[in-house]
Amino acid sequence: MGVRRRGREYALQMLYAMDLTEYQPDQVFAGFYALQDLNRDAFYYARRLVDGVWANLEPIDAALQRYAEHWKLHRMAAVDRNLLRLGLYELMFQKEIPFPIVINEALEIVKEFSDQEGTQFLNGILDAARKEYRAGEAGAKVKGKPSGSSLSEAEPNPAPENPS
């Protein structure tokens, strides 16, 4: 499993914990880091994702509410709600990640943590969001794979951070 996939899974678990406990991100980061045998790079990627979702929670939840017609946020399954927040954050604010990868990764993760209904629900909402937030982005091939195919292995590794 790649660093980004594992990081997204960690981020989902952290967002879920924050949602249910109302802990602040730093509290969840410290607890998660202390209790898990973690891939360090994936943990730091997850932390950036969680920080981004947390900093943009209001517009993300507004978009989620708009796309989840006839659903109240608090009535959604917590796993689905937080994976949607993560996917919407990437679609809305992480434009360097192609939308097929964002959606494919979310669908693969929801299969691990939710059920078939969650998969369909998530796919419908993220596809609707893609049409708004990535309307100009072509669903072109990524490393020789057409959009809609499994792209998780085609995603580039995160660039190392420059400490200066």
Secondary structure, DSSP 8 states (H G I E B T S, - for coil): --HHHHHHHHHHHHHHHHHHH---HHHHHHHHHHHS---HHHHHHHHHHHHHHHHTHHHHHHHHHHHSTT--GGGS-HHHHHHHHHHHHHHHH-TTS-HHHHHHHHHHHHHHHS-HHHHHHHHHHHHHHHHHHTTTS----BTTB-TTS--GGGS---------
